[in-house]
Amino acid sequence: MYPRKQYLNKLISKKDNGRIKIITGLRRSGKSVLLFQLYRDWLLGEGIHEDQIIALALDILENAKYRNPMELDKFIREHMVDVRKKYYIFIDEIQFVSEIQNPYVDNADAKITFIDVVLGFMQMQNADVYITGSNSKMLSSDILTNFRDRGDEIRMYPLSFAEFYESYEGDKRGAWQDYYTYGGMPLALSMETHEDKSQYLNDLFDRTYIKDVLERHEIKNDTEVLDILLDILASGIGSFTNPSKLANTFKSERQISIGSETIEKYISYFEESFLIKKAARYDVKGRKYIGTPAKYYYTDLGLRNARLGFRQLEETHIMENVIYNDLVRRGMNVDVGVVEYNTKDSSGKKIRKQLEVDFVVNKGGRRFYIQSALSIADPDKKEQETASLVRIPDSFSKIVVVRDYLKPWQDERGITYMGIEQFLLDEDLLK
């Protein structure tokens, strides 16, 4: 069992803050373990008694009666027997709570949902409420709005490389190779064989993620389109695209006619399910967002690689995706940068060119420009990878992350170079 210290510390910091703690994120990334085991053990270690923790897993058949919101409310309140004690309420898989007619209101449209139940607990001075959910109702980005801005979201991600390496039996290079191949889903990483890991990751896609999207949005006829779209996005991580371009790909390569509006809608479904994340284009010199096209990154590389049958393990784009995920996990705002500059063509005519900065990273008043490169051993390759960075006219940190083992060093232009393992294992390098 991985300790998940980053998320455990967030829960600890929000204890007794008068708000609902809502743990969201990709399914099977460890939300239930975080709450029911790690956080529960911490509370017990702090002197909280067992009878002060009211824990209920609604996906268990024996608890099916509590999927009725009235029964759930009754169960929790019956266990809060002492008004002098503080109770910690854990409800796992809360999306199993059904929507029922409000028996106290003579209106067919008046319903009672799990949101009403949880908000009711918030009126109690001696209740501290924590919930998780894993299907389509809880895998939506509007969950905090549903709780009327009275909740604190804790977004949970698959294992970071640092978390994975902490329990890895081997050296950093072996850990990196396993991590970029199989990703960070905790159960997958505990399996021994490639076949077992591959089967598990593919089953997650077919039986969990796609099923959730189909059910939530009541999609019945476009399942093939969803599958193909996920494959295309998986093949194109690190490349710019947009719905119009994707629609053309469907038509030219798959002989399927589908509108760009539909493509855009389906992509939004994957985003709100935390399967993929969009990185927008940002004009560094103009200090503005450009709009389409954009890049899409998979939240977990193991899922992405399994989606493609582990046939496209090109380290260049995979490394870029891993860096992006780790920056987002650290709480950074991450965009894809563009640097425009004037030059001349072979005939001496003035032209305007664009160079790409892999990531423009912001947090508070700090900013970093980061390039991902397999190697800078060749001087020409080094100049190519740094061409955009040297044209950025500000003094924020500029970093090149390479695959090779490399202790951090800085050249005469102020550009810092470091290896991928160092970057992923030492978060202080960005301080």
Secondary structure as UniProt FT lines:
FT   HELIX           5..13
FT   TURN            14..16
FT   STRAND          20..25
FT   TURN            27..28
FT   HELIX           31..33
FT   HELIX           34..39
FT   HELIX           40..45
FT   TURN            46..47
FT   HELIX           50..52
FT   STRAND          53..57
FT   TURN            58..59
FT   HELIX           61..67
FT   HELIX           69..79
FT   TURN            83..84
FT   STRAND          87..92
FT   HELIX           94..96
FT   STRAND          100..101
FT   TURN            103..104
FT   TURN            108..109
FT   STRAND          111..112
FT   HELIX           114..121
FT   TURN            122..123
FT   TURN            125..126
FT   STRAND          127..132
FT   TURN            136..138
FT   TURN            141..142
FT   HELIX           143..146
FT   TURN            147..149
FT   STRAND          151..156
FT   HELIX           161..166
FT   HELIX           172..182
FT   TURN            183..184
FT   HELIX           186..189
FT   HELIX           194..204
FT   HELIX           205..209
FT   HELIX           210..216
FT   TURN            217..218
FT   HELIX           223..235
FT   TURN            236..238
FT   HELIX           243..253
FT   HELIX           260..272
FT   TURN            273..274
FT   STRAND          276..283
FT   TURN            284..287
FT   STRAND          288..298
FT   HELIX           301..307
FT   TURN            308..310
FT   HELIX           315..329
FT   TURN            330..331
FT   STRAND          333..344
FT   TURN            346..347
FT   STRAND          350..363
FT   TURN            364..365
FT   STRAND          366..373
FT   HELIX           379..386
FT   TURN            387..388
FT   HELIX           389..391
FT   STRAND          397..402
FT   STRAND          409..410
FT   TURN            412..413
FT   STRAND          415..419
FT   HELIX           420..425
FT   HELIX           427..430
//
